[in-house]
Amino acid sequence: MKKPMPEIRSYAGAEITPYLEAIAALRIAVFRDWPYLYDGDAAYEAKYLQTYRDSWRSIAVLAFDGPRVVGASTGVPMSDEIPEFRAAFDDHLLDVDHVFYCGESVLLPEYRGRGVGHRFFDMREAHARALGGFNWTTFCAVEREPGDTRQPPFHRGNEVFWKKRGYTHRPELRANLPWNEVGRGEREHTLSFWLRPLGRA
C-alpha cells in the first residue's frame, strides 16, 4: 500500500531535543543496510547526536506521517562538528568557519522516491544561507572496497542524485570513524566528502 507524502518540518538548536530518540532510531534502522552496515546502539547515538543538540546553529529536517517521524536529516556548521571531520578540512586549507556540514539523510524505504531527499537538502542549504557566512555545504559518505561481497546485487548508490544537487566528490577530504559493523564488531571506517559552493537559492 502506498504511503502518504510525509509532512516536512524543520527544527533548530535545542528545538531538536524532543526528536533525538526518533532520529537515533531511524539512523539505526536505515544505516544497518549497505553500505554502512551499522550495528547501532543508544549510547553511540546519544554521543553522536549531542553535537546537534548543543549547537544553536544546527538544524533537523524531519518527515512525519501523522505523529510518526519517518525521515530525518541534520546539519550543523563544520566548526561545531567533531575534530575528525574538522581535521579533514584543516589539512587542505579549507576554512571550516565557512563550511556547513549536512549530516545524515535517513528515510524509511516506503517513503522514498517522492522528492523528500531534495526537500532535505533544500531546507538545510536554506538554513545555512540564512545563518550567513557559509561558502560551502558538504557531507560525507563511507568508502567501501570494490567487489565487497556484502553489497546487494542490485544496489543503486546515491552518487547520481548528489551530482544533480551540484556536489562534487572530493576524495582527498577524508575522515576515519569507528562504529560497530553488523557481524564484525567495532571497525574503523573511512569516509570521504562531497562539496558544493553554497551560492544563492
N, C-alpha and C positions, 0 to 999 in steps of 0.2 A: 504494500500500500504506500502510495506516495505521501511523503510527509509535507506539512505546510511550510511555506517560506518562513524562516526564522525572523523574528524581530531583532534588529541590531541596535544595541545601546552602548555608550562608552562611559567610562568612569576614570577619574584621575586621582592620583595620590592616595590618600587614606580612604577615599570612597571605594577603593578596590577591596578593602579588608573583608567585608562580608562574603565576597565571592572567591576568596583564596582556596577554600576547600574544593569548590566546584572546578576551578581552573586546574588544581592539582589532580583531581580525578580524571579530567579529560586528558591531561598530559600522560598520566599513567596508562590510560586505555589506548590512546592513539599512537603514542610512541613505542608501544610494545611491538608494533609491526615493523617490518623492514622500512627504512634502513637503520633505524635507531636501536631496535631490539632492546628497549629499555625495560628493565625489571624494576619498576619504581616502587617507592615506599613513602609513607607520610613524612618521615624525618628528613629525607633528602629533599622532598618537595618544599617543606617549610623553610629550609635553609635557602633553597634556590629562589623562592618567591618573595623572600624578605626584601630583596633589592627593590621590587616594585611597590611593596607596601611602604617602604621607608623613604622613597623619593617623591617629593611633592610634584615633580615634573613627569612622573610616569603616567601611562595610560593602559587601560584594559578595555578592549572592544569585545563585547560578549554577544553571542547569538542565543536567543531564547525561543523555545517552543512552549508557550504558556509560561509557567514559573521555572521551567527546567532550563538550565544552561547546557546547550548542545554544541557550542563552539566558543573558542576564545583566542584572542591574540593580544600580545602585550608589546609595550615599547617603553624605552627609557633613554635618557641621554647616556652616551657611552661613558662620559666622565663619572656617572653614578654606577657603572657596571663593575663586575668583579675584576680583579687585577689581571687574570689570564686573558680576558677579552681586551682590556685596555692596552696590554703589552703588545698585542698583535699590531696595533696601530702605531704605538710609540716607536717600534722597531723600524717603521717605514716612513717616519717623518710626517704622519698624518695627525693633525691636532685633534685629539678626542673631544675637546671642548666644542668642536663644530660638527660632530658626528652624532646622529640619533640612531640608536640601535632598535631594530624591530625584532622582538623575541619570537616565540613560537606562534604559529597559526595552527590550531588543532580544531578539527570539526568532525563530528561523527559521520560515518560513511553515508548514511541515508539522507543527509542534508547537503551533500556535495553536488557540484555541477549546476549551481544556481546563481553564481556570482558572489557568494559570500566571501570567498577569498579575496576578490577585488575590493569589496567593501572594507575588509580588514586592513588592507594596505592603504586604501584611500583615506580612511579615518586616522590611521597612525601618522601618515605623512602630513595630513592637515593639522594634526596636533603639533607635530614638530615645527611646521611653518608658523603656527600661532604662538608658540613659545618664543620663536625668533632666535637668530644666531647660529642656525644649523645650515651647513652647506651640503651635507651628505646624509643619506639614510643607508643603512646596512643591515644585513642579517647573516647568519652563518648556517651551514649545513654539514652534517657528518660526512666524512670521506670513507668509502668502502673500497676494498680491493676488487678490481675487475675479476669476474669469474667466481666470486664468492657463492658457494653452492646454496647458501641460505636465501639468496634472492629469489622471490617468486618468479616463475617463468614468464608471466605476462605483466610484470610490474612496469608502470609508467611513472617516471620521475617528474618533478615539478620544474625542470630546467627551462622548458619552453615557456611556461607561464611566467617564470621570473624574468626571462629575457623580454617578453612582451611588456612587462612592467617597467622596463628600462634599466634593469640591473645587469651588471657585468661581473662575471666570476673573476675574483682576484685571488688565485690560489697561493700567492706569496703571503697573504694575510691569513695566518693560521693560529689556532689556539688548541691546547690539549686539555681535556677534561676527563676525569674518571666517572663512570657510573656502572651500576650492576647491569650486566648483559644477560638476557634470557639464556639459561642453560650453561653460562660460563662464569658467573660471578663478576666481581669488580674488575674492569679493564679500563685502560686509558684509551681515549678516542681522540682522533684528530678532526677538527672542524675547520673549514675554510670559509672565507667571507665573500659575499656578493655586495656590490656597491653601486650606488647611482647618485648623481647630483640631485639635490632636493628641488631646486628651482621653484618656479611658481606653479600654481594649480593649473 
